[in-house]
Amino acid sequence: MIGIRAARPEDAAAIAAIYAPHVLTGTATFEIDPPDARAMRARMTGSDGLYPWIVATSGPEGVPGSGGVIGYAYATRFRERPAYRYVVETSIYVADVSQRQGAGRLLYEALIDTLRAQGFVHAIGALALPNEASIALHEAVGFRRTGVYREVGYKHGRWIDVGLWQCELNEPAVPPVEPRPFAEVGVVRD
């Protein structure tokens, strides 16, 4: 059984450990040096309670031998300008052994449900290409391909394209409603 809950500051070391192999050997992220637990904690708390950070655990909390973090998903500001504040960019990373357990899909569904409840209008996923598994996951939870940035990242001796996927979370209202903080909404699972 996989548990889903809001990330806590004490999860930062486990989150950094899950992320490190993606940084060092993969192309899903364009970072070169993996952040340590302190840097990851700063990222987690840097959203001032607006953007969600959610973790998947290896079982329910409080059960001996379970509850370790096996994946995480989060949302961040899409762009700096104020007019973009209704849109988020999403990311998800799971430990390699967890990918076969469905943790990624459970995490992403919870993230999307939470963002909808908060009132965000769109979510953007930026995927290094090729990455069929990530494309399949994004499309399974409602994202649709909207474009490609050609050869925008250079890592591991090659140029990498970034595909853009977009998910409509809520009908765009005029005027738009300000998104509610994650601290107020919590993890939502429909």
BAFI-829636 format. One line per 10 residues: number of its first residue (from 1); for each residue x, y negated, z negated of C-alpha. Coordinates in Angstrom, 3 decimals, decimal comma. Example, Ala and Ser with C-alpha at 12.3 -4.5 7.8 and 13.67 -1.06 7.14 Angstrom:
REM BAFI-829636
1	12,300 4,500 -7,800 | 13,670 1,060 -7,140
This chain:
REM BAFI-829636
1	0,000 0,000 0,000 | 1,286 -3,441 0,929 | 0,479 -6,395 -1,309 | 0,122 -9,974 -0,052 | 0,581 -12,986 -2,314 | 1,902 -16,530 -2,446 | 5,681 -16,716 -2,572 | 7,240 -17,786 -5,854 | 10,574 -19,555 -6,422 | 12,023 -16,327 -7,852
11	11,374 -14,640 -4,459 | 14,000 -16,858 -2,810 | 16,833 -14,316 -3,124 | 14,751 -11,522 -1,574 | 13,563 -13,858 1,199 | 17,151 -14,936 1,916 | 18,220 -11,267 2,049 | 15,461 -10,436 4,561 | 16,370 -13,448 6,702 | 20,162 -12,962 6,710
21	20,319 -10,076 9,252 | 18,093 -12,051 11,642 | 20,539 -14,955 11,393 | 23,722 -12,891 11,690 | 22,796 -10,395 14,411 | 19,511 -11,460 15,971 | 18,179 -14,236 18,147 | 14,766 -14,757 16,521 | 16,310 -17,714 14,709 | 18,870 -20,150 16,056
31	20,566 -20,613 12,692 | 24,147 -19,387 12,653 | 24,865 -19,237 8,906 | 22,312 -17,552 6,638 | 20,990 -19,766 3,846 | 21,516 -18,554 0,296 | 18,790 -18,217 -2,333 | 19,192 -21,829 -3,486 | 18,780 -23,186 0,057 | 15,783 -20,918 0,657
41	14,169 -22,048 -2,590 | 14,635 -25,671 -1,486 | 12,860 -24,886 1,782 | 10,023 -23,207 -0,068 | 9,479 -26,123 -2,425 | 10,181 -28,804 0,200 | 6,631 -28,815 1,515 | 5,273 -30,454 -1,651 | 2,528 -27,854 -1,877 | 1,073 -28,513 1,592
51	2,455 -25,658 3,686 | 2,047 -22,001 2,737 | 4,802 -19,491 2,034 | 3,401 -15,960 1,712 | 5,150 -12,680 0,937 | 4,350 -9,026 1,532 | 5,333 -6,680 -1,259 | 5,925 -2,948 -1,302 | 2,866 -2,424 -3,479 | 0,625 -4,085 -6,027
61	2,173 -6,323 -8,669 | 2,661 -4,764 -12,069 | 2,940 -1,173 -10,847 | 6,337 0,320 -11,779 | 8,535 0,859 -8,719 | 6,529 -1,444 -6,467 | 6,137 -5,134 -5,840 | 9,461 -5,854 -4,107 | 9,336 -8,427 -1,304 | 9,496 -6,737 2,127
71	8,544 -9,686 4,337 | 7,485 -13,309 4,386 | 5,589 -15,758 6,565 | 5,321 -19,508 6,307 | 4,175 -22,661 8,033 | 6,008 -25,938 8,431 | 5,396 -29,346 9,922 | 5,146 -29,054 13,711 | 6,694 -32,450 14,476 | 7,658 -35,518 12,446
81	5,177 -38,065 13,862 | 1,978 -38,576 11,803 | -0,370 -37,726 14,696 | 0,935 -34,135 14,601 | -0,037 -33,548 10,954 | -2,992 -31,314 11,877 | -0,731 -28,775 13,590 | 1,796 -26,378 12,044 | 4,631 -24,216 13,293 | 4,660 -20,679 11,917
91	7,407 -18,138 11,258 | 7,491 -14,561 10,027 | 10,298 -12,183 9,071 | 10,097 -8,657 7,723 | 12,701 -6,198 6,514 | 13,471 -3,681 9,248 | 12,010 -0,724 7,335 | 8,781 -2,660 6,774 | 8,029 -3,286 10,442 | 6,569 0,181 10,856
101	4,276 -0,235 7,849 | 2,209 -3,058 9,335 | 3,533 -5,683 6,911 | 4,016 -8,208 9,724 | 0,430 -8,087 10,853 | -0,947 -8,257 7,304 | 1,278 -11,242 6,561 | 0,388 -13,078 9,746 | -3,346 -12,474 9,323 | -3,157 -13,867 5,778
111	-1,155 -16,867 6,987 | -3,643 -17,628 9,784 | -6,636 -17,220 7,445 | -4,969 -19,526 4,917 | -4,157 -22,189 7,516 | -7,764 -22,084 8,744 | -9,061 -22,557 5,200 | -6,689 -25,488 4,753 | -8,191 -27,161 7,821 | -5,227 -27,188 10,187
121	-6,285 -27,302 13,859 | -3,537 -25,373 15,679 | -0,582 -23,139 14,861 | 2,445 -22,976 17,144 | 4,788 -20,001 17,330 | 8,183 -20,501 18,981 | 9,623 -17,117 20,019 | 13,113 -16,436 21,299 | 12,759 -14,403 24,485 | 12,681 -11,586 25,275
131	10,909 -10,220 22,194 | 8,033 -7,918 23,083 | 7,326 -6,927 19,464 | 6,928 -10,544 18,357 | 4,815 -11,380 21,405 | 2,531 -8,434 20,638 | 2,199 -9,503 16,989 | 1,403 -13,115 17,864 | -1,176 -12,140 20,455 | -2,754 -9,582 18,087
141	-3,541 -12,356 15,592 | -4,924 -14,821 18,152 | -1,985 -16,689 19,695 | -1,864 -17,298 23,452 | 1,185 -18,129 25,557 | 1,347 -21,811 26,464 | 4,818 -22,384 27,856 | 8,548 -21,728 27,898 | 11,575 -23,859 27,127 | 14,296 -22,496 29,405
151	17,797 -21,843 28,035 | 17,513 -24,110 25,005 | 19,470 -22,036 22,480 | 22,978 -20,627 22,763 | 23,731 -17,747 20,411 | 25,759 -14,539 20,570 | 27,363 -15,550 23,854 | 24,229 -16,216 25,866 | 21,547 -18,802 26,598 | 18,106 -17,996 25,204
161	14,646 -19,088 26,332 | 11,996 -20,003 23,765 | 8,391 -19,132 24,508 | 5,585 -21,146 22,965 | 2,427 -19,481 21,673 | -0,536 -21,426 20,291 | -3,433 -20,367 18,091 | -6,533 -22,510 17,629 | -7,327 -22,414 13,931 | -10,272 -24,794 13,783
171	-12,304 -26,830 16,249 | -10,629 -30,235 16,624 | -12,942 -32,761 14,957 | -13,142 -36,469 15,766 | -12,031 -37,967 13,513 | -9,935 -35,068 12,166 | -10,185 -33,937 8,560 | -6,977 -34,031 6,530 | -5,629 -30,528 5,794 | -5,955 -29,337 2,207
181	-2,760 -28,424 0,325 | -1,780 -24,773 0,040 | -1,435 -25,382 -3,690 | -5,188 -26,065 -3,743 | -6,335 -23,289 -1,346 | -4,018 -20,366 -2,192 | -3,662 -17,244 -0,060 | -6,846 -16,503 1,897 | -7,580 -13,098 3,411 | -10,772 -12,752 5,454
